Each structure stands twice: as C-alpha cells, then as structure tokens.
Amino acid sequence: MRIEPIADLTGFDALVVSPGVPLNTHPLAAAAREAGVLVIGDIELFAQARVDLPPHKVVGITGTNGKSTTTALIHHILDTAGVPARMGGNIGLPILAQEPLPAGGVYVLELSSYQIDLTQSLGCDVAVLLNVTPDHLDRYDGFDAYAASKARLFAMQSAGQVAIVGTGDAASAGIAAKVPTERLTVIPSDVAMDQSRWPSLKGSHNAQNAFAAIAAARALGVGEEAIAAGLASFQGLAHRMERVAERGGVVFVNDSKATNPESAAPALGAFARIHWIVGGKRKGDDLDPCAPYFGNVVAAYTIGEAAPLFFDLLQGRVPVVEQAVTLERAVAQAAAAARAGDVVLLSPACASFDQFRDFEARGAAFRAAVEALS
C-alpha cells in the first residue's frame, strides 16, 4: 500500500518521529514548524504518561561520551540495592515497550541530544551531563547549538530536582555555571578514586562515570554498602573497554564504541603498553585529544577510510605505525608483535560505517579475529 506524503499538518496535535529523523533537513519537520505543530519523540510520550504511572522517579543521563556505561551502572546499583528499576531511552529496549514499574521504582534513561530535541516536559528527578565535545554537528548549526541541546535536560527540571554536571570541558563547565547551586553536584575533571575493586571500571573516564553514578544513587537514597557492592559487581557493557580474551599474557580489549578521538583518549590512558588499532570513518582531521597518551602506545595499526591519514599523523609520534587497512590484518599484526603484559586495544576514534554496519558489528569482528588467532 502506498502512503501519500502529508502536505498539510494543520490540525495535528503533534508529529511523533524517530530520533534518527534529522530535524534540520527533513521536509516533514519543516512542515510541522510551519503549521505550529510540535515535533516529539517517544521520550516525550513517556513524559506525558508519567502522571498516570505509580509514584516513581526518573534519572536522565546525557553526554557525548560515557552515557551508556553510566546509565547501565546506575541501573545496576539500583538493582543491587533492591530498588525496582527500568533502563531505556537510547539503550536497550525502548522505555515505552517495557512494563510500568510499581510504586517507588526508578526509570533510568540514556538520552541522546536527538532525543532531548524531541522532548518538552521530562522533568528528571536526577539529571546527569557527563561531557560535551564536538559530535553530530551535521545535525546542528554549530557546536554551541549542540551543547544547548544537552543543556535543555536541566531546563526541563524544577526546584528540588538534582543536577549532576561534568566540568572536564568548557561547554559542560559553562552549563554547570548556569545550574542553581543548591541542586548542583559537580563531576570534577580530575576525579581520583580507588578503582582497584571495580574490575569493569578502569581508566580516568570510568572514574568520572562512577562518580556520576555514585552521586545519582545517593540522590535517590541508596545506601553506601549497596553502592559499593554495585560498583564491584558491575560487568560493564559490550564494546566499551570490554576485555574479550587473554592469550600468552596479552590482553585484548574491545572499545569499538569509541567513535571519536575524545572517547578513545581515556582508553589509551588506562593501560601502560598498548598496541592500538585505530581508524574507520573519521569525524575530523586529527587525533589531538589522544595525543597526551601517545606515550602509552607501543605500536599503532591504522584501518579503514582513515588509515592513510592516521598513518601519516602518527609517524614519529609513536614508536611503530603500520597501515593495516583491515581489522583482521591489524589484529594479526598486533598479536604477533605483542608480548606478555601488553594490551591489544581496538579503540578506533572513528565511526564504523566505512567497513561495518555499526560499532557492534565492528566489535564482533574484533572478537572473531581474536578467536581466530592460531
């Protein structure tokens, strides 16, 4: 059956779209604006339905990097503490596809900037912003507009609700400065925590993620013992600093979700001797955010569309650079060169779409290549 395009949206209450619909270019979005019709998404439908749900709280987590891990960690801590909780939004099953919680439950929502753009009335009891670095700029009129999208999570809050905001970058720090201090908890850029008891939370970026999760759990009334137990038992997420194998004392780590240099940098800071697999569909012309950690890189193996550029960029900055082109070849070269105590790290600093369907497919290919090693 052919569905004719909608030319006139006059009289519609709202246009409900997927977060993947680009509001800056899609003709339906333009038609809705012309007709004065709200363009919303599933999170706004959830927000409007809250009045009919049993009494509950909502935690919303956003940020360019780290939001999936922090969302899953908060959910896990609540589960460990025996608090009924649902996790959704930009992770796992859509929140509208899940059964409502009983009274006293907590909805933990990962929120992309696209989802926030489509949301008008979600007043999070606890709102978390981890960081804001350049990303998705094809959807925004510059970086400031992207940062403003993230900041709207706090604009939807009301008095008494808690804001937890990172200060490790200028944009996040600027947003933190505008949040009323009586409800603000700041995530320091130099968090120092004992991570030795948290096997799946290594690296400075995960120290900040853990700090945010601890602050959120405390705001929700979770006790310190349950928080500690949750941090220790958290298993992490696939494709995010995921330890996939150890062979002859060499550890293989899948960080395929690191799709920009800012998210790859903390992984490079987490290990002392790294064979770094880097490349894919690049989002910029440099690896500058990673540069402070080049001293940890024993060798780099560049792959994908960015392979030639990154090969040139890394020459003379790390001891060895190989233009591997394919992920399979990079794994084989890295495994042959690595010795006990080294880490073979896939942290591509690029999108995956030049060679793979998505970052999950890239991570699965890395695992398969490791398993195929003789």
C-alpha positions in Angstrom: 0.0 0.0 0.0 1.3 3.4 -1.0 1.1 6.2 1.6 0.8 9.6 0.2 3.1 12.3 1.7 1.5 14.6 4.2 1.5 18.1 2.7 -0.5 19.9 5.4 -0.2 19.2 9.1 -2.8 21.8 10.2 -5.0 20.3 12.9 -2.5 17.7 14.1 -1.6 17.7 17.8 1.9 16.6 17.3 4.3 14.8 14.9 6.0 11.8 16.6 9.2 10.9 14.9 12.2 8.6 15.5 15.3 10.4 16.9 17.1 9.4 13.7 15.0 11.9 11.7 17.1 15.0 11.1 15.0 17.9 12.3 17.3 20.4 10.4 16.7 18.9 7.0 13.6 16.6 6.9 10.7 18.2 5.0 8.1 16.9 7.5 9.9 18.6 10.3 9.8 21.9 8.3 6.1 21.3 7.5 5.4 20.8 11.2 7.2 24.0 12.2 5.2 26.0 9.5 2.0 24.6 10.9 2.9 25.3 14.5 2.8 21.5 15.3 5.1 20.1 18.0 7.6 17.5 16.8 8.2 15.0 19.6 9.6 11.5 20.2 9.0 8.5 22.4 10.6 10.1 25.5 8.1 13.0 25.4 5.2 10.4 25.1 6.7 8.8 28.3 6.9 12.1 30.0 3.3 12.9 29.3 2.2 9.4 30.5 4.0 9.8 33.9 1.0 11.3 35.6 -0.8 8.0 35.2 2.0 5.8 36.4 2.5 4.7 40.1 4.7 7.2 42.0 8.3 6.9 40.7 11.5 8.8 39.9 13.4 9.4 36.7 17.1 9.7 36.1 18.2 11.1 32.8 21.8 10.7 31.6 23.3 12.5 28.6 26.8 13.5 27.4 28.8 13.0 24.2 30.8 10.0 25.8 30.2 7.7 28.7 26.4 7.9 28.9 25.7 4.2 28.2 28.1 3.0 30.8 26.8 5.4 33.4 23.2 4.6 32.6 23.9 0.8 32.9 25.9 1.4 36.1 23.2 3.4 37.8 20.6 0.8 36.8 22.9 -2.0 38.2 23.4 -0.2 41.5 19.7 0.3 41.9 19.1 -3.4 41.1 21.8 -4.4 43.6 20.1 -2.3 46.2 16.7 -3.9 45.6 15.1 -0.8 44.0 12.7 -1.6 41.2 14.2 -0.1 38.1 13.8 0.0 34.3 16.6 1.1 31.8 15.7 2.6 28.4 15.9 5.5 26.1 19.0 5.3 23.9 20.0 1.9 25.3 18.3 -1.5 25.3 14.5 -1.9 24.9 12.6 1.4 24.3 11.0 2.6 27.6 7.5 2.5 26.1 7.9 -1.2 25.3 8.5 -2.1 29.0 6.1 -2.8 31.7 5.4 0.1 34.2 7.2 0.0 37.5 5.5 -0.5 40.8 5.4 2.5 43.3 8.8 3.6 44.3 10.5 2.5 41.1 13.1 4.4 39.1 13.3 4.8 35.3 16.9 5.2 34.2 17.1 6.8 30.8 20.1 7.3 28.5 19.2 10.4 26.4 21.0 11.4 23.2 20.8 15.0 22.1 18.4 13.9 19.3 16.0 12.5 22.0 16.3 15.7 24.1 15.5 17.8 21.0 12.2 15.8 20.8 11.3 16.2 24.4 9.5 19.1 26.0 8.3 18.1 29.5 10.6 15.5 31.0 11.5 16.8 34.5 14.2 14.4 35.6 14.4 13.9 39.4 18.1 13.4 38.7 19.7 14.8 35.5 23.3 13.9 34.6 25.5 15.6 32.0 28.9 13.9 31.7 30.6 16.0 29.0 30.1 17.8 25.7 32.6 17.5 22.9 32.1 18.0 19.1 29.9 15.3 17.6 26.9 15.0 15.4 27.5 18.5 14.1 25.8 17.7 10.8 22.5 17.9 12.8 23.2 21.3 14.4 24.0 24.8 13.5 27.4 24.6 15.1 28.9 23.3 18.3 27.1 25.8 20.5 23.7 24.6 19.3 24.7 21.0 20.0 25.7 22.0 23.6 22.5 23.9 24.0 20.6 20.7 23.2 22.3 18.9 26.0 21.6 21.8 28.4 17.9 21.5 27.8 17.8 18.5 30.1 18.3 20.9 33.0 15.9 23.5 31.7 13.1 20.9 32.0 13.8 20.4 35.7 12.1 22.2 38.5 13.0 23.2 42.0 14.3 20.4 44.2 15.4 18.2 41.4 19.1 17.2 41.3 21.7 18.1 38.6 25.0 16.3 38.2 27.3 18.0 35.7 30.8 17.3 34.5 33.4 20.1 34.3 36.1 18.4 32.2 35.4 20.5 29.1 34.5 24.2 28.6 30.9 23.5 27.3 29.9 21.3 30.3 31.6 23.7 32.7 29.6 26.6 31.2 26.4 24.6 31.6 27.2 23.8 35.2 27.7 27.5 35.9 24.1 28.2 34.9 22.5 25.5 37.2 21.3 26.7 40.6 24.0 25.8 43.1 21.6 24.4 45.7 20.8 21.4 43.4 24.2 21.0 41.6 26.8 18.3 42.1 29.9 18.8 40.0 31.8 15.9 38.5 35.5 17.0 38.8 37.7 16.7 35.8 40.4 15.1 37.9 38.5 12.5 39.8 40.8 10.4 41.9 39.2 7.2 43.1 40.3 3.7 44.2 39.2 1.7 41.2 41.0 -1.5 42.2 37.8 -3.2 43.4 35.9 -2.3 40.2 37.1 -4.8 37.5 35.0 -3.3 34.7 35.5 0.4 35.5 39.1 1.1 34.6 40.6 4.4 33.4 40.0 8.0 34.2 36.8 8.3 32.2 35.3 5.4 34.2 36.3 7.2 37.4 34.1 10.1 36.3 31.3 7.8 35.2 31.5 6.1 38.6 31.5 9.4 40.4 28.3 10.4 38.5 26.6 7.1 39.2 27.5 7.3 42.9 26.1 10.9 43.1 22.9 9.8 41.4 22.5 6.8 43.6 23.0 8.9 46.8 20.4 11.4 45.5 18.0 8.5 45.1 18.6 7.4 48.7 20.7 4.3 48.0 22.9 3.3 50.9 26.7 3.2 50.8 27.0 -0.6 51.1 24.7 -1.2 48.2 26.6 1.4 46.1 29.9 -0.3 46.8 28.5 -3.7 46.0 27.1 -2.5 42.7 30.4 -0.9 41.7 32.3 -4.1 42.5 29.9 -6.4 40.7 29.2 -4.3 37.5 30.1 -6.3 34.4 30.4 -3.4 32.0 29.0 -3.2 28.5 29.9 -4.9 25.3 32.2 -2.8 23.1 33.1 -0.4 25.9 36.5 -1.3 27.3 35.4 -4.9 27.1 38.1 -7.5 27.9 37.5 -10.2 25.3 40.5 -12.5 25.7 43.9 -13.1 27.2 46.5 -15.0 25.2 50.0 -15.6 26.5 49.7 -12.7 28.9 48.5 -10.3 26.2 45.0 -8.8 26.9 42.7 -8.0 24.0 40.2 -5.1 24.7 37.3 -4.2 22.6 36.5 -0.5 22.8 34.6 -0.3 19.5 32.1 2.2 20.9 34.9 4.8 21.0 33.8 6.5 17.8 35.6 9.8 18.2 39.1 10.8 19.5 37.7 12.2 22.7 36.2 8.8 23.7 39.3 6.9 22.6 41.7 9.0 24.7 40.7 7.7 28.1 41.2 4.1 26.9 44.7 5.0 25.9 45.3 6.4 29.3 44.1 3.2 31.1 47.0 0.9 30.0 50.8 1.2 30.1 51.8 -0.7 26.9 49.2 -0.6 24.1 49.1 -2.0 20.5 46.4 0.5 19.2 44.0 -0.4 16.4 42.7 2.9 15.2 40.7 4.2 12.2 37.4 3.9 10.4 35.1 6.7 9.1 36.8 9.7 10.7 34.9 12.6 12.2 37.8 15.1 12.0 41.3 15.6 10.7 43.3 15.0 13.8 43.8 12.8 16.9 44.7 15.7 19.2 42.6 14.5 22.2 44.6 11.3 22.2 48.0 12.9 22.0 48.6 13.1 25.8 48.5 9.3 25.9 50.7 8.5 22.9 53.5 7.6 25.3 51.4 4.5 26.3 51.3 3.3 22.6 53.9 0.7 21.7 52.6 0.5 18.1 49.6 1.7 16.1 47.7 -0.2 13.3 45.5 2.1 11.2 42.4 0.7 9.5 39.6 1.8 7.3 39.0 5.1 5.4 41.2 7.0 7.9 44.1 4.6 7.6 46.3 6.7 5.3 45.7 10.0 7.2 46.2 8.4 10.6 49.3 6.6 9.4 50.8 10.0 8.5 49.6 11.7 11.7 51.2 9.0 13.9 54.5 8.8 12.2 57.2 9.9 14.6 54.7 10.3 17.5 54.5 6.6 18.4 57.4 4.1 18.0 55.8 1.9 15.3 53.0 2.6 12.8 51.5 0.0 10.4 48.9 0.8 7.8 46.9 -2.4 8.3 43.7 -1.2 6.4 41.6 -4.2 7.6 40.7 -5.0 11.2 41.6 -8.7 10.7 45.1 -7.8 9.5 45.5 -5.3 12.3 44.6 -7.9 14.9 47.1 -10.4 13.4 49.9 -7.8 13.3 49.3 -6.6 16.8 49.1 -10.1 18.2 52.3 -11.1 16.5 54.2 -8.1 17.9 52.7 -8.0 21.5 54.4 -9.6 24.5 53.2 -10.6 27.9 51.9 -7.6 29.8 50.8 -5.7 26.6 47.3 -4.8 25.6 45.9 -5.0 22.1 43.3 -2.3 22.1 40.6 -1.6 19.5 39.7 2.0 20.3 39.1 3.3 16.7 38.4 7.0 17.4 36.1 6.8 14.3 32.7 5.8 13.2 32.4 2.3 11.7 30.3 2.9 8.6 33.1 2.6 6.1 33.6 -1.1 6.7 30.9 -2.2 9.1 27.2 -1.9 9.7 27.7 -0.3 13.1 30.1 -0.3 16.1 28.6 -3.5 17.4 29.5 -5.3 14.2 33.0 -3.9 14.3 33.4 -5.1 17.9 32.1 -8.5 16.9 34.6 -8.7 14.1 37.4 -7.8 16.5 36.3 -10.6 18.8 36.1 -13.1 15.9 39.6 -12.1 14.7 41.0 -12.6 18.2 39.3 -16.0 18.4 40.7 -17.0 15.0 44.3 -16.4 16.1 46.4 -19.6 15.9 
